[in-house]
Amino acid sequence: AGHPGGQIMSGHVDVRVQVAAPPDVVWAAANDPSAWAGAGHPVSGFVQDGERVRFRVTTPPDGAGRVFSYQVERIADERSRTVYSRRFDSADFLYSHVWFGYEPAGRGTEMRCVVDFETRAEASHDDAGMAAAIERGLARNLQETARRIEDAAEGTGAR
């Protein structure tokens, strides 16, 4: 793992998921911290100050039994329907910046997540491996979030 020949590398991931619900419904549901754990986002220790929230993520064990834990600071801007987030206090990342966007798309909403990061030399994966792992996890989490939002919207007639 780490950087080949000590070179500084970086990674980029861009995941998009279609949600069969209006943008205001998707925004409200996707940005409700009380719903995150049920959608597979293992979070704790919330501290909120207006639109800024900090919390800890502790992942379930991966295939090799490793558990990862890190802090997140997240700032939501409801007017633009965007969220900026950064991951820190992580053994794997020098930095990790995450952007979420929610845009009308046809009769629903496109939920998009872009991650830019740089792994540490001693990280569990090199940048390419980390990008693949992040993309798999993001796709799974966003699809589960979309499913939960669609199920709730269907129950309220908000689709």
BELFEN-V102200 format. One record per residue. N is the residue number from 1. RES is the residue in one small letter. SS is DSSP state (2 for helix, 1 for strand, 0 for the rest). PHI is phi in whole degrees, -180 to 180 (NA if undefined). NEAR is the number of other ideal C-beta (glycine too) atoms within 12 Angstrom. Layout:
N,RES,SS,PHI,NEAR + N,RES,SS,PHI,NEAR
//
This chain:
1,a,0,NA,21 + 2,g,0,94,23 + 3,h,0,-97,23 + 4,p,2,-64,14 + 5,g,2,61,9 + 6,g,2,75,10 + 7,q,0,-69,13 + 8,i,0,-82,16 + 9,m,0,-123,26 + 10,s,0,-148,23 + 11,g,1,-127,31 + 12,h,1,-144,23 + 13,v,1,-133,29 + 14,d,1,-138,22 + 15,v,1,-119,30 + 16,r,1,-127,23 + 17,v,1,-135,33 + 18,q,1,-88,25 + 19,v,1,-122,40 + 20,a,0,-84,25 + 21,a,0,-160,37 + 22,p,0,-67,26 + 23,p,2,-55,31 + 24,d,2,-67,21 + 25,v,2,-70,32 + 26,v,2,-65,38 + 27,w,2,-57,29 + 28,a,2,-60,25 + 29,a,2,-72,33 + 30,a,2,-71,40 + 31,n,0,-110,33 + 32,d,0,-101,23 + 33,p,2,-56,26 + 34,s,2,-68,16 + 35,a,2,-96,20 + 36,w,2,-63,25 + 37,a,2,-60,21 + 38,g,2,-67,20 + 39,a,2,-96,27 + 40,g,0,94,22 + 41,h,0,-104,31 + 42,p,0,-77,23 + 43,v,1,-123,29 + 44,s,1,-157,18 + 45,g,1,65,18 + 46,f,1,-67,21 + 47,v,1,-130,17 + 48,q,1,-116,17 + 49,d,1,-137,12 + 50,g,0,65,11 + 51,e,0,-85,18 + 52,r,1,-96,19 + 53,v,1,-135,26 + 54,r,1,-121,24 + 55,f,1,-161,28 + 56,r,1,-109,23 + 57,v,1,-112,33 + 58,t,1,-128,21 + 59,t,0,-80,26 + 60,p,0,-66,17 + 61,p,0,-58,12 + 62,d,0,-84,16 + 63,g,0,-58,10 + 64,a,0,-97,11 + 65,g,0,83,10 + 66,r,0,-81,18 + 67,v,0,-115,15 + 68,f,0,-115,29 + 69,s,1,-139,23 + 70,y,1,-161,29 + 71,q,1,-94,26 + 72,v,1,-131,34 + 73,e,1,-117,27 + 74,r,1,-134,34 + 75,i,1,-124,24 + 76,a,1,-100,28 + 77,d,1,-121,20 + 78,e,0,-63,19 + 79,r,0,-60,10 + 80,s,0,-93,17 + 81,r,0,52,26 + 82,t,1,-132,26 + 83,v,1,-134,30 + 84,y,1,-109,25 + 85,s,1,-140,34 + 86,r,1,-134,25 + 87,r,1,-104,33 + 88,f,1,-146,24 + 89,d,0,62,21 + 90,s,0,-116,27 + 91,a,0,-70,23 + 92,d,0,-96,33 + 93,f,1,-117,33 + 94,l,1,-73,26 + 95,y,1,-154,22 + 96,s,1,-151,38 + 97,h,1,-113,27 + 98,v,1,-127,35 + 99,w,1,-125,29 + 100,f,1,-115,36 + 101,g,1,-134,30 + 102,y,1,-131,39 + 103,e,1,-123,22 + 104,p,1,-58,20 + 105,a,1,-148,21 + 106,g,0,62,13 + 107,r,0,-97,16 + 108,g,1,-142,25 + 109,t,1,-140,36 + 110,e,1,-95,27 + 111,m,1,-100,43 + 112,r,1,-126,30 + 113,c,1,-134,34 + 114,v,1,-118,27 + 115,v,1,-123,36 + 116,d,1,-119,27 + 117,f,1,-154,36 + 118,e,1,-139,27 + 119,t,1,-85,35 + 120,r,0,-78,25 + 121,a,0,-59,22 + 122,e,0,-93,16 + 123,a,0,-61,29 + 124,s,0,-69,26 + 125,h,0,-139,31 + 126,d,0,-77,26 + 127,d,2,-59,33 + 128,a,2,-66,22 + 129,g,2,-65,22 + 130,m,2,-67,36 + 131,a,2,-60,29 + 132,a,2,-64,19 + 133,a,2,-66,30 + 134,i,2,-64,36 + 135,e,2,-61,25 + 136,r,2,-61,19 + 137,g,2,-64,28 + 138,l,2,-63,33 + 139,a,2,-59,24 + 140,r,2,-63,21 + 141,n,2,-66,32 + 142,l,2,-67,38 + 143,q,2,-66,23 + 144,e,2,-66,26 + 145,t,2,-61,37 + 146,a,2,-60,35 + 147,r,2,-60,24 + 148,r,2,-65,30 + 149,i,2,-64,39 + 150,e,2,-62,29 + 151,d,2,-62,22 + 152,a,2,-68,26 + 153,a,2,-64,26 + 154,e,2,-63,16 + 155,g,2,-69,13 + 156,t,2,-104,15 + 157,g,0,77,10 + 158,a,0,-87,23 + 159,r,0,-89,19
//
